[in-house]
């Protein structure tokens, strides 16, 4: 259970997109009941862990926006892992190389926490099942179980109830993040489920994935948070409209934003759209869907 001092390991933390996000109602525990189709993308962080003597944790990142204390989800995931396995915690030095935009609706922090859990399982407890690791992840954050599993999945409950789905067909994905954050609690607070004008066709989206029908998938991409965006975040919808005008098959905000993604049928079309968007936005990325179970 305890690796030798000086041992180093690393794991990839992939970003996620919401192909759909629906809010079904308020739960008795105060959370919202969700139905989301999630997709991993190749834009990723790298989580590195150095083991040493003692029981302290330290964290650092090449991004000044990533916490270097117990607010860091990779740090919290490590603590949760050792509590769950009932083992003495070794000294850990965590280094995160950020590529996923921060406060972007792409589960960057959750992906880092999930990568830490996969790393610790691989190095220290390989007999742990995927379900056991996802249960630990749920204690760290609602998106962490999905980020442990990755690829394409339907997420229900708070996001922790997962069903694997067939992969998103080959395509190119364009991402654009404007230079402001959006408060997730503020958006949830603005939601009145009975007043939502539209809901995604989650069942139809799942059937389109099963059929490998990219056009059918694109017709069903939708995020209900777009209905309740405050006017001061109108740039999100402007980016979405720009992507559609730049030949995206579909475009939507991911998570609670503000990142917008567009699905393109070819890398060339995505590159042309990226060139246009980079005239006005610093954080524009061309990426692809990731397939294959992470576990």
KEBA-167682 format. One line per 2 residues: number of its first residue (from 1); for each residue z, y, x of N, C-alpha, C, O. Coordinates in steps of 0.1 Angstrom, whole numbers, plus 5000, padded with zeros to 4 digits. Layout:
<sites>
NUM	Z Y X Z Y X Z Y X Z Y X; ...
</sites>
This chain:
<sites>
1	5000 4988 5008 5000 5000 5000 5000 5013 5009 4996 5023 5004; 5005 5012 5021 5006 5024 5029 4996 5023 5041 4997 5015 5049
3	4986 5032 5041 4976 5032 5052 4982 5037 5065 4992 5045 5064; 4977 5034 5076 4982 5039 5088 4981 5054 5090 4971 5060 5085
5	4991 5060 5096 4990 5075 5099 4977 5078 5106 4973 5071 5116; 4970 5088 5102 4958 5092 5109 4946 5087 5101 4934 5090 5105
7	4948 5078 5091 4937 5073 5083 4930 5085 5075 4938 5093 5070; 4917 5085 5074 4910 5095 5066 4901 5088 5056 4894 5078 5060
9	4900 5094 5044 4890 5088 5034 4885 5100 5026 4891 5111 5026; 4873 5098 5020 4868 5109 5012 4860 5103 5000 4857 5091 5000
11	4859 5111 4990 4852 5107 4977 4844 5119 4972 4848 5130 4973; 4833 5115 4965 4825 5126 4959 4830 5129 4945 4834 5119 4937
13	4830 5141 4941 4835 5146 4928 4823 5153 4921 4819 5164 4925; 4817 5146 4911 4805 5151 4905 4808 5160 4893 4818 5158 4886
15	4800 5171 4891 4802 5179 4880 4798 5173 4867 4790 5163 4867; 4802 5178 4856 4799 5173 4843 4793 5184 4834 4796 5195 4835
17	4784 5179 4825 4779 5187 4814 4782 5182 4801 4784 5169 4799; 4783 5190 4791 4784 5186 4777 4771 5186 4771 4766 5197 4768
19	4764 5175 4769 4752 5175 4761 4754 5179 4747 4746 5185 4740; 4766 5175 4742 4771 5181 4729 4786 5182 4729 4793 5176 4737
21	4791 5192 4721 4805 5194 4720 4808 5197 4706 4803 5208 4700; 4816 5189 4699 4819 5191 4685 4835 5191 4684 4841 5184 4690
23	4840 5200 4675 4854 5201 4672 4856 5196 4657 4850 5203 4648; 4863 5186 4655 4864 5180 4642 4876 5184 4634 4877 5183 4622
25	4887 5190 4641 4899 5194 4634 4910 5195 4644 4909 5192 4656; 4921 5200 4638 4934 5201 4646 4942 5189 4644 4944 5184 4633
27	4947 5184 4656 4956 5172 4656 4971 5176 4653 4974 5187 4655; 4979 5166 4650 4993 5168 4648 5000 5172 4661 5010 5179 4660
29	4995 5168 4672 5001 5171 4685 4997 5185 4690 5001 5189 4701; 4989 5193 4682 4985 5206 4686 4972 5207 4692 4966 5218 4693
31	4967 5196 4697 4953 5196 4703 4943 5195 4693 4946 5193 4681; 4930 5197 4697 4919 5195 4687 4913 5181 4689 4912 5176 4700
33	4908 5176 4678 4900 5164 4678 4886 5167 4682 4879 5175 4675; 4881 5160 4692 4868 5164 4698 4858 5152 4697 4863 5140 4696
35	4846 5155 4697 4835 5145 4699 4825 5151 4708 4819 5161 4705; 4823 5145 4720 4815 5151 4730 4807 5141 4737 4812 5130 4740
37	4794 5144 4740 4786 5135 4748 4785 5142 4762 4780 5153 4763; 4790 5135 4772 4792 5140 4785 4782 5134 4795 4778 5122 4793
39	4778 5142 4805 4768 5137 4815 4772 5142 4829 4775 5154 4830; 4772 5133 4838 4775 5137 4852 4762 5142 4859 4751 5138 4856
41	4764 5152 4868 4752 5158 4875 4755 5157 4890 4766 5156 4894; 4744 5158 4898 4745 5156 4912 4752 5167 4920 4756 5165 4931
43	4753 5179 4913 4760 5190 4920 4775 5186 4921 4781 5182 4911; 4780 5185 4933 4793 5178 4935 4802 5185 4946 4797 5193 4954
45	4815 5183 4945 4824 5186 4955 4827 5173 4964 4823 5162 4960; 4833 5176 4975 4838 5164 4984 4853 5166 4985 4858 5176 4990
47	4860 5155 4982 4874 5155 4984 4878 5146 4996 4874 5134 4995; 4884 5152 5006 4888 5144 5018 4903 5144 5018 4910 5153 5015
49	4909 5132 5022 4923 5130 5023 4927 5124 5037 4921 5114 5040; 4936 5131 5044 4941 5125 5056 4955 5121 5053 4963 5128 5048
51	4958 5108 5058 4972 5103 5056 4980 5105 5068 4975 5103 5080; 4993 5108 5067 5002 5109 5078 5016 5106 5074 5018 5103 5063
53	5025 5106 5084 5039 5102 5081 5045 5113 5073 5041 5124 5073; 5056 5109 5066 5063 5118 5057 5058 5117 5043 5049 5110 5040
55	5064 5125 5034 5060 5124 5020 5055 5137 5014 5055 5139 5002; 5050 5147 5022 5046 5160 5018 5031 5160 5014 5023 5152 5020
57	5027 5169 5005 5013 5171 5002 5009 5185 5006 5017 5194 5004; 4997 5186 5012 4992 5199 5015 4977 5199 5010 4971 5189 5010
59	4972 5210 5005 4959 5211 5000 4952 5224 5005 4959 5234 5006; 4939 5223 5008 4932 5235 5011 4917 5233 5007 4913 5222 5003
61	4910 5244 5006 4896 5244 5002 4888 5255 5009 4894 5264 5014; 4875 5253 5009 4866 5263 5014 4864 5274 5004 4857 5284 5007
63	4869 5273 4992 4868 5283 4981 4882 5290 4980 4892 5283 4978; 4883 5303 4980 4895 5310 4978 4901 5308 4963 4912 5312 4961
65	4892 5304 4954 4896 5303 4940 4903 5289 4937 4908 5288 4925; 4904 5280 4946 4910 5267 4944 4925 5268 4948 4928 5271 4959
67	4934 5264 4939 4948 5265 4942 4952 5256 4954 4946 5245 4955; 4961 5261 4963 4965 5253 4974 4979 5248 4973 4987 5246 4982
69	4983 5246 4960 4997 5241 4957 4996 5231 4946 4985 5225 4943; 5007 5229 4939 5007 5218 4929 4999 5221 4916 4998 5213 4907
71	4993 5233 4915 4984 5236 4904 4970 5229 4907 4962 5228 4898; 4968 5225 4919 4956 5218 4923 4955 5204 4916 4965 5197 4918
73	4945 5201 4909 4944 5189 4902 4943 5176 4911 4948 5166 4907; 4938 5178 4923 4938 5167 4932 4952 5164 4937 4956 5152 4938
75	4959 5174 4940 4974 5173 4943 4981 5166 4932 4989 5157 4934; 4980 5171 4920 4987 5165 4908 4983 5151 4906 4991 5143 4902
77	4970 5148 4908 4965 5134 4906 4972 5125 4916 4976 5114 4913; 4974 5129 4929 4980 5121 4939 4995 5118 4935 4999 5107 4936
79	5002 5129 4930 5016 5127 4926 5016 5117 4914 5025 5108 4914; 5007 5118 4905 5007 5109 4893 5004 5095 4897 5009 5086 4892
81	4995 5093 4907 4991 5080 4912 5004 5073 4917 5006 5061 4914; 5011 5079 4926 5022 5072 4932 5034 5070 4923 5042 5061 4924
83	5035 5079 4913 5045 5077 4902 5041 5064 4894 5050 5056 4891; 5029 5063 4891 5024 5051 4883 5025 5038 4890 5029 5028 4884
85	5022 5038 4903 5023 5025 4911 5037 5022 4916 5040 5011 4921; 5046 5032 4915 5060 5030 4919 5061 5028 4934 5070 5021 4939
87	5053 5035 4942 5053 5033 4956 5057 5047 4962 5055 5057 4957; 5062 5046 4974 5066 5058 4982 5054 5065 4986 5044 5059 4990
89	5054 5078 4984 5042 5087 4986 5041 5090 5001 5051 5095 5007; 5030 5087 5008 5028 5091 5022 5025 5106 5023 5023 5112 5012
91	5025 5111 5035 5020 5125 5036 5005 5125 5034 4998 5116 5039; 5001 5135 5027 4987 5137 5024 4982 5151 5027 4989 5161 5023
93	4971 5152 5034 4965 5165 5036 4951 5164 5029 4942 5157 5033; 4950 5172 5018 4938 5172 5010 4929 5184 5013 4933 5195 5014
95	4916 5181 5015 4906 5192 5018 4895 5190 5008 4889 5180 5006; 4892 5201 5000 4882 5201 4990 4870 5210 4994 4873 5222 4996
97	4859 5205 4996 4847 5213 4998 4840 5215 4984 4835 5206 4978; 4840 5228 4980 4836 5231 4967 4821 5234 4966 4815 5241 4975
99	4814 5228 4957 4800 5231 4954 4799 5234 4939 4791 5242 4934; 4807 5227 4931 4807 5229 4916 4813 5243 4914 4824 5246 4919
101	4807 5252 4906 4813 5265 4904 4827 5264 4898 4830 5255 4890; 4835 5274 4901 4849 5274 4896 4849 5281 4883 4842 5291 4881
103	4858 5276 4874 4859 5282 4860 4845 5283 4853 4841 5293 4848; 4839 5271 4853 4825 5271 4849 4822 5263 4837 4811 5263 4831
105	4832 5255 4832 4829 5246 4821 4823 5233 4825 4818 5225 4817; 4824 5230 4839 4818 5218 4844 4829 5209 4850 4825 5199 4857
107	4841 5210 4846 4852 5201 4850 4854 5200 4865 4856 5189 4870; 4852 5211 4872 4853 5210 4887 4866 5205 4891 4867 5196 4900
109	4877 5211 4886 4890 5207 4890 4894 5193 4885 4900 5185 4893; 4889 5189 4873 4892 5176 4868 4884 5166 4877 4889 5155 4879
111	4872 5169 4881 4864 5160 4889 4871 5158 4903 4871 5147 4908; 4877 5169 4908 4884 5167 4921 4896 5158 4919 4899 5149 4927
113	4904 5160 4908 4915 5151 4905 4910 5136 4903 4917 5127 4908; 4899 5134 4896 4894 5121 4894 4890 5114 4907 4892 5103 4910
115	4883 5122 4916 4879 5117 4929 4891 5113 4937 4891 5103 4944; 4902 5121 4936 4914 5117 4943 4920 5104 4939 4924 5096 4947
117	4919 5102 4926 4925 5089 4920 4916 5078 4924 4921 5067 4928; 4903 5079 4924 4894 5068 4928 4896 5065 4943 4896 5054 4947
119	4898 5076 4951 4900 5074 4965 4913 5066 4968 4913 5057 4976; 4924 5070 4961 4937 5063 4963 4936 5049 4958 4942 5040 4965
121	4930 5047 4947 4928 5033 4943 4921 5024 4953 4925 5013 4956; 4910 5030 4958 4901 5022 4967 4909 5019 4980 4908 5008 4985
123	4917 5028 4985 4924 5027 4998 4937 5019 4997 4941 5013 5006; 4944 5020 4985 4957 5016 4984 4960 5005 4973 4969 4997 4975
125	4952 5005 4962 4955 4996 4951 4942 4991 4945 4940 4994 4933; 4934 4984 4952 4921 4980 4947 4921 4971 4935 4912 4969 4927
127	4933 4965 4932 4934 4956 4920 4936 4964 4908 4935 4959 4897; 4938 4977 4909 4940 4986 4897 4927 4985 4889 4916 4986 4895
129	4928 4984 4876 4916 4984 4867 4911 4998 4864 4919 5008 4866; 4899 4999 4859 4894 5012 4855 4903 5018 4844 4906 5030 4844
131	4907 5010 4834 4915 5015 4823 4929 5020 4828 4934 5030 4824; 4935 5013 4838 4947 5017 4844 4946 5031 4851 4954 5040 4849
133	4935 5032 4858 4933 5045 4865 4930 5056 4855 4935 5068 4857; 4922 5053 4845 4920 5064 4835 4932 5068 4827 4934 5080 4824
135	4942 5059 4825 4954 5062 4819 4962 5072 4828 4968 5081 4823; 4962 5069 4841 4969 5079 4850 4961 5092 4849 4968 5103 4848
137	4948 5092 4849 4941 5105 4848 4944 5113 4835 4944 5125 4836; 4946 5106 4824 4949 5113 4812 4962 5121 4813 4964 5131 4806
139	4971 5117 4822 4984 5124 4823 4982 5136 4832 4990 5145 4833; 4970 5137 4839 4967 5149 4847 4959 5159 4840 4961 5171 4841
141	4950 5155 4831 4941 5164 4824 4932 5157 4815 4928 5146 4817; 4928 5164 4804 4920 5157 4793 4906 5152 4798 4901 5142 4793
143	4900 5160 4808 4887 5156 4813 4887 5146 4824 4877 5140 4828; 4899 5143 4829 4900 5135 4841 4896 5120 4839 4889 5115 4847
145	4900 5114 4827 4895 5100 4825 4880 5099 4825 4874 5090 4831; 4873 5109 4819 4858 5109 4819 4853 5110 4833 4844 5103 4837
147	4859 5119 4841 4854 5122 4854 4857 5110 4864 4850 5108 4874; 4867 5102 4861 4869 5089 4868 4857 5080 4865 4852 5074 4875
149	4853 5079 4853 4842 5070 4849 4828 5075 4852 4820 5068 4858; 4826 5088 4848 4813 5094 4851 4802 5089 4843 4803 5081 4834
151	4790 5094 4847 4777 5091 4841 4776 5096 4827 4779 5108 4824; 4771 5088 4817 4769 5092 4804 4779 5085 4794 4780 5073 4794
153	4786 5093 4787 4797 5087 4778 4799 5096 4766 4798 5108 4767; 4804 5089 4755 4809 5096 4744 4824 5097 4745 4831 5087 4748
155	4829 5110 4744 4844 5112 4746 4849 5117 4733 4844 5126 4727; 4860 5110 4728 4867 5114 4716 4881 5117 4718 4886 5116 4730
157	4889 5120 4707 4903 5124 4709 4904 5137 4716 4897 5146 4712; 4912 5138 4726 4913 5150 4734 4902 5150 4745 4901 5159 4753
159	4894 5139 4745 4884 5136 4756 4887 5124 4764 4880 5120 4773; 4899 5117 4761 4903 5106 4768 4898 5092 4763 4899 5082 4770
161	4893 5092 4750 4888 5080 4744 4873 5079 4747 4865 5086 4741; 4869 5070 4756 4856 5070 4761 4848 5057 4757 4853 5046 4756
163	4835 5059 4754 4825 5049 4752 4813 5051 4760 4807 5062 4760; 4810 5041 4768 4798 5042 4777 4785 5043 4768 4784 5037 4758
165	4776 5052 4773 4763 5053 4766 4752 5050 4776 4754 5051 4788; 4740 5047 4771 4728 5046 4780 4726 5059 4787 4729 5069 4783
167	4719 5058 4799 4718 5069 4807 4708 5080 4802 4699 5076 4794; 4710 5092 4805 4701 5103 4802 4688 5100 4810 4688 5097 4822
169	4676 5100 4803 4664 5097 4810 4661 5106 4821 4667 5117 4822; 4653 5103 4831 4650 5112 4842 4646 5125 4838 4637 5127 4829
171	4651 5136 4844 4648 5149 4841 4654 5158 4852 4661 5153 4861; 4651 5171 4851 4657 5180 4861 4666 5190 4853 4662 5194 4842
173	4677 5194 4858 4687 5202 4851 4689 5215 4859 4691 5215 4871; 4687 5226 4852 4689 5240 4858 4703 5245 4853 4706 5244 4841
175	4711 5250 4862 4724 5256 4859 4724 5270 4862 4719 5274 4873; 4730 5278 4854 4732 5293 4857 4746 5297 4852 4749 5296 4840
177	4754 5302 4861 4768 5306 4858 4768 5322 4860 4767 5326 4871; 4771 5329 4849 4773 5343 4851 4786 5346 4857 4795 5337 4858
179	4788 5358 4862 4800 5362 4871 4812 5366 4862 4817 5377 4865; 4816 5358 4853 4828 5360 4846 4834 5347 4841 4826 5338 4838
181	4847 5345 4839 4852 5333 4833 4854 5335 4818 4853 5346 4813; 4855 5324 4811 4859 5324 4797 4871 5316 4795 4873 5305 4800
183	4881 5322 4788 4894 5315 4786 4892 5303 4775 4888 5306 4764; 4895 5291 4780 4894 5280 4770 4903 5281 4759 4899 5279 4747
185	4916 5285 4761 4925 5287 4750 4920 5298 4740 4922 5296 4728; 4914 5308 4745 4909 5318 4736 4898 5313 4727 4898 5316 4715
187	4889 5305 4733 4878 5299 4724 4884 5289 4714 4880 5290 4702; 4893 5281 4718 4899 5271 4708 4906 5279 4697 4906 5276 4686
189	4913 5290 4701 4920 5298 4692 4911 5305 4682 4915 5308 4671; 4898 5307 4686 4888 5314 4677 4882 5304 4667 4875 5308 4658
191	4883 5291 4669 4876 5281 4661 4883 5279 4648 4895 5277 4647; 4876 5280 4637 4880 5276 4624 4870 5266 4619 4858 5269 4616
193	4874 5253 4620 4864 5242 4618 4856 5244 4605 4844 5241 4605; 4862 5248 4594 4855 5249 4582 4845 5260 4582 4836 5260 4573
195	4846 5269 4591 4837 5281 4591 4826 5279 4602 4817 5287 4603; 4826 5268 4609 4816 5266 4619 4802 5264 4612 4802 5256 4602
197	4792 5271 4616 4779 5271 4609 4772 5258 4612 4765 5253 4603; 4773 5252 4624 4765 5241 4628 4775 5231 4635 4784 5235 4641
199	4771 5218 4634 4777 5208 4642 4766 5200 4649 4756 5197 4643; 4769 5195 4661 4758 5186 4667 4757 5173 4660 4767 5168 4654
201	4745 5168 4660 4743 5154 4655 4747 5144 4665 4738 5139 4672; 4760 5141 4666 4765 5133 4677 4759 5119 4676 4755 5113 4686
203	4759 5113 4664 4754 5100 4662 4739 5099 4665 4734 5089 4671; 4731 5109 4661 4717 5110 4664 4715 5111 4679 4705 5105 4684
205	4723 5119 4686 4722 5120 4700 4724 5107 4707 4717 5103 4716; 4734 5099 4703 4737 5086 4708 4725 5077 4706 4722 5069 4715
207	4719 5077 4694 4707 5069 4691 4696 5072 4700 4688 5064 4705; 4694 5085 4702 4683 5090 4711 4685 5085 4725 4675 5082 4732
209	4697 5085 4730 4700 5080 4743 4697 5065 4744 4691 5060 4754; 4701 5058 4733 4698 5043 4733 4683 5041 4733 4679 5030 4739
211	4675 5050 4727 4661 5048 4727 4654 5053 4739 4642 5052 4741; 4662 5060 4748 4656 5066 4760 4646 5078 4756 4636 5080 4763
213	4649 5084 4745 4640 5095 4739 4645 5108 4744 4654 5114 4738; 4639 5114 4755 4644 5126 4760 4641 5138 4751 4650 5147 4749
215	4630 5138 4744 4627 5149 4734 4637 5148 4723 4642 5159 4718; 4641 5136 4718 4650 5135 4707 4664 5139 4712 4672 5145 4704
217	4668 5136 4724 4681 5140 4730 4681 5156 4730 4691 5162 4726; 4670 5162 4735 4670 5176 4736 4671 5183 4723 4677 5194 4722
219	4665 5177 4712 4666 5183 4699 4681 5184 4694 4684 5191 4685; 4689 5175 4699 4703 5174 4694 4714 5180 4703 4726 5178 4700
221	4710 5186 4714 4720 5192 4723 4725 5205 4716 4718 5214 4712; 4739 5205 4715 4745 5217 4709 4760 5217 4712 4766 5207 4714
223	4765 5229 4713 4780 5232 4717 4785 5241 4706 4781 5253 4705; 4795 5237 4698 4800 5245 4687 4807 5258 4693 4808 5268 4685
225	4811 5258 4705 4818 5270 4711 4808 5282 4711 4812 5293 4711; 4795 5279 4711 4785 5290 4710 4787 5298 4698 4783 5310 4697
227	4792 5292 4687 4794 5299 4674 4805 5309 4675 4805 5319 4667; 4815 5308 4684 4826 5316 4684 4828 5325 4696 4838 5330 4699
229	4817 5325 4704 4818 5334 4716 4820 5348 4713 4813 5354 4705; 4830 5354 4719 4832 5369 4716 4819 5377 4721 4812 5372 4730
231	4817 5388 4715 4805 5396 4718 4804 5400 4733 4793 5401 4738; 4816 5401 4739 4815 5406 4754 4809 5395 4763 4806 5397 4774
233	4808 5383 4757 4802 5372 4765 4787 5369 4761 4782 5358 4762; 4781 5379 4755 4768 5377 4750 4758 5373 4760 4747 5368 4757
235	4761 5376 4773 4751 5372 4784 4749 5357 4784 4738 5352 4788; 4759 5349 4780 4757 5334 4779 4745 5331 4770 4737 5323 4774
237	4745 5337 4759 4733 5334 4749 4720 5340 4754 4710 5334 4752; 4721 5351 4762 4709 5356 4768 4703 5347 4778 4691 5345 4779
239	4712 5341 4786 4707 5331 4796 4701 5319 4789 4691 5314 4794; 4707 5314 4779 4702 5303 4771 4688 5306 4766 4679 5298 4767
241	4686 5318 4760 4673 5322 4755 4663 5323 4766 4651 5320 4764; 4667 5328 4778 4658 5330 4789 4653 5316 4794 4642 5314 4797
243	4662 5306 4794 4658 5293 4798 4648 5287 4789 4638 5281 4793; 4650 5289 4776 4641 5284 4766 4627 5291 4768 4617 5284 4766
245	4627 5303 4770 4615 5311 4773 4608 5306 4786 4596 5308 4787; 4616 5301 4795 4611 5296 4808 4608 5281 4807 4610 5274 4817
247	4605 5276 4795 4600 5262 4793 4610 5251 4794 4607 5240 4796; 4623 5255 4792 4633 5244 4791 4631 5236 4778 4627 5242 4767
249	4633 5223 4779 4632 5215 4767 4644 5217 4758 4643 5215 4745; 4655 5221 4763 4667 5224 4756 4676 5232 4765 4675 5231 4778
251	4685 5240 4760 4695 5248 4768 4707 5249 4759 4707 5250 4747; 4719 5249 4766 4732 5250 4760 4742 5255 4770 4741 5253 4782
253	4753 5260 4764 4765 5262 4772 4772 5249 4774 4772 5241 4765; 4778 5247 4786 4786 5235 4788 4801 5238 4787 4806 5248 4792
255	4808 5229 4780 4823 5230 4779 4826 5243 4772 4820 5248 4763; 4837 5250 4778 4840 5263 4773 4834 5274 4781 4838 5286 4780
257	4823 5271 4788 4815 5280 4795 4822 5286 4808 4832 5282 4812; 4814 5296 4813 4802 5302 4808 4789 5297 4813 4779 5302 4810
259	4789 5285 4821 4777 5280 4826 4768 5275 4815 4772 5269 4805; 4755 5279 4817 4744 5274 4808 4736 5264 4815 4733 5267 4827
261	4732 5253 4809 4722 5244 4815 4710 5243 4807 4710 5244 4795; 4699 5241 4814 4686 5238 4807 4680 5225 4812 4682 5221 4824
263	4674 5217 4804 4668 5205 4807 4653 5207 4808 4646 5212 4799; 4647 5202 4820 4633 5204 4823 4627 5191 4825 4633 5182 4831
265	4614 5190 4821 4607 5177 4823 4602 5175 4837 4598 5164 4841; 4602 5185 4846 4598 5184 4860 4606 5193 4869 4610 5203 4865
267	4607 5189 4882 4614 5198 4891 4607 5211 4893 4613 5221 4895; 4593 5211 4892 4586 5223 4894 4589 5233 4884 4590 5245 4887
269	4590 5229 4871 4593 5238 4860 4607 5244 4862 4609 5256 4860; 4616 5235 4866 4630 5240 4868 4630 5250 4880 4638 5260 4879
271	4623 5247 4891 4623 5256 4902 4617 5270 4898 4622 5280 4903; 4607 5270 4890 4601 5283 4886 4611 5291 4878 4612 5303 4880
273	4618 5284 4869 4628 5291 4861 4639 5296 4870 4645 5307 4867; 4644 5288 4879 4655 5292 4888 4651 5304 4896 4659 5313 4898
275	4638 5305 4901 4634 5317 4908 4635 5330 4900 4639 5340 4905; 4632 5329 4887 4633 5340 4878 4648 5344 4876 4652 5356 4877
277	4657 5334 4873 4671 5337 4870 4678 5342 4883 4688 5350 4881; 4674 5338 4895 4681 5343 4907 4679 5358 4909 4686 5363 4918
279	4670 5364 4902 4668 5378 4903 4680 5386 4898 4683 5397 4902; 4687 5379 4888 4699 5386 4882 4712 5379 4884 4722 5384 4881
281	4712 5366 4888 4724 5358 4889 4725 5351 4902 4716 5346 4908; 4738 5352 4908 4740 5346 4921 4741 5331 4920 4737 5324 4930
283	4747 5325 4910 4750 5311 4909 4740 5304 4900 4743 5302 4888; 4729 5300 4906 4719 5293 4900 4716 5280 4908 4714 5281 4920
285	4716 5268 4901 4715 5256 4908 4704 5247 4901 4704 5247 4889; 4697 5239 4909 4688 5229 4903 4694 5216 4907 4696 5213 4919
287	4696 5207 4897 4702 5194 4900 4696 5183 4891 4685 5186 4885; 4702 5172 4890 4697 5161 4883 4709 5153 4877 4720 5154 4881
289	4706 5145 4867 4717 5136 4861 4720 5125 4871 4711 5120 4879; 4732 5121 4871 4737 5110 4880 4739 5098 4871 4745 5099 4860
291	4735 5086 4875 4736 5074 4868 4744 5064 4876 4745 5065 4889; 4749 5053 4870 4757 5043 4877 4772 5046 4876 4776 5057 4879
293	4779 5036 4872 4794 5037 4871 4800 5041 4884 4797 5036 4895; 4809 5051 4884 4816 5056 4896 4826 5046 4901 4830 5047 4913
295	4831 5037 4893 4843 5029 4896 4840 5018 4906 4849 5011 4909
</sites>
